[in-house]
Amino acid sequence: MGGCMKNITLSIDEDLLQAGRDYAKSHNTSLNVLVRKLLEQVVARKDSRWLEDTFLLMDKLHVSSRGKRWTRGELYRV
């Protein structure tokens, strides 16, 4: 992510806004940076969900390696 920064407008309850400002201040940052980082984390989770989905699919297969162990090199060989 990155590039040109865009301004947005948010509607936030006054108590939540103050709590957010207090939290940001206590962590030596700004509310702007805090909101940006939280949004990046949420978006990154969605993008990285493929790994969790892959493991869920593997669990549904109910197959066994029959004790076979692979080396790291074998696992990365495509």
Kinemage of the C-alpha trace (Angstrom):
@kinemage 1
@onewidth
@group {chain A} dominant
@subgroup {mainchain}
@vectorlist {calphas} color= white
{ca met a 1} P 0.000 0.000 0.000
{ca gly a 2} L 1.084 3.577 -0.061
{ca gly a 3} L 1.252 6.131 -2.780
{ca cys a 4} L -0.862 9.260 -2.783
{ca met a 5} L -2.720 9.867 0.472
{ca lys a 6} L -6.420 10.707 0.228
{ca asn a 7} L -8.503 12.538 2.801
{ca ile a 8} L -11.711 10.908 4.014
{ca thr a 9} L -14.521 11.989 6.322
{ca leu a 10} L -15.727 9.734 9.130
{ca ser a 11} L -18.685 10.033 11.455
{ca ile a 12} L -17.688 8.936 14.955
{ca asp a 13} L -19.422 9.240 18.310
{ca glu a 14} L -17.762 11.957 20.441
{ca asp a 15} L -16.885 9.551 23.255
{ca leu a 16} L -15.298 7.099 20.837
{ca leu a 17} L -13.410 9.926 19.155
{ca gln a 18} L -12.017 11.141 22.474
{ca ala a 19} L -11.122 7.607 23.538
{ca gly a 20} L -9.332 7.144 20.211
{ca arg a 21} L -7.407 10.385 20.640
{ca asp a 22} L -6.444 9.433 24.188
{ca tyr a 23} L -5.295 5.995 23.066
{ca ala a 24} L -3.275 7.450 20.203
{ca lys a 25} L -1.665 10.025 22.496
{ca ser a 26} L -0.757 7.393 25.095
{ca his a 27} L 0.948 5.416 22.295
{ca asn a 28} L 2.815 8.467 20.942
{ca thr a 29} L 0.944 8.525 17.658
{ca ser a 30} L -1.901 10.399 16.027
{ca leu a 31} L -5.483 9.339 15.559
{ca asn a 32} L -4.868 9.505 11.807
{ca val a 33} L -1.985 7.018 11.999
{ca leu a 34} L -3.958 4.800 14.385
{ca val a 35} L -6.967 4.614 12.039
{ca arg a 36} L -4.702 3.989 9.025
{ca lys a 37} L -2.872 1.129 10.797
{ca leu a 38} L -6.113 -0.464 11.973
{ca leu a 39} L -7.547 -0.309 8.460
{ca glu a 40} L -4.342 -1.793 7.013
{ca gln a 41} L -4.553 -4.676 9.505
{ca val a 42} L -8.155 -5.445 8.592
{ca val a 43} L -7.419 -5.340 4.858
{ca ala a 44} L -4.244 -7.409 5.263
{ca arg a 45} L -6.166 -10.092 7.149
{ca lys a 46} L -8.605 -10.392 4.281
{ca asp a 47} L -5.763 -10.696 1.763
{ca ser a 48} L -3.953 -13.295 3.862
{ca arg a 49} L -7.065 -15.356 4.586
{ca trp a 50} L -6.135 -17.654 1.684
{ca leu a 51} L -3.690 -19.476 3.971
{ca glu a 52} L -6.339 -20.152 6.615
{ca asp a 53} L -8.774 -21.246 3.890
{ca thr a 54} L -6.139 -23.602 2.475
{ca phe a 55} L -5.629 -25.287 5.842
{ca leu a 56} L -9.400 -25.622 6.304
{ca leu a 57} L -9.654 -27.340 2.918
{ca met a 58} L -6.758 -29.646 3.787
{ca asp a 59} L -8.458 -30.611 7.050
{ca lys a 60} L -11.649 -31.513 5.167
{ca leu a 61} L -9.804 -33.986 2.933
{ca his a 62} L -9.203 -36.465 5.782
{ca val a 63} L -6.107 -37.940 4.153
{ca ser a 64} L -3.003 -39.301 5.809
{ca ser a 65} L 0.665 -38.901 4.975
{ca arg a 66} L 1.096 -42.459 6.320
{ca gly a 67} L 4.063 -41.236 8.348
{ca lys a 68} L 5.896 -39.742 5.348
{ca arg a 69} L 8.017 -36.725 6.270
{ca trp a 70} L 9.195 -34.145 3.767
{ca thr a 71} L 12.239 -31.914 3.834
{ca arg a 72} L 11.869 -28.159 3.491
{ca gly a 73} L 13.421 -28.394 0.016
{ca glu a 74} L 10.859 -30.975 -1.089
{ca leu a 75} L 8.007 -28.816 0.161
{ca tyr a 76} L 9.233 -25.748 -1.726
{ca arg a 77} L 10.028 -27.594 -4.955
{ca val a 78} L 7.374 -26.837 -7.548
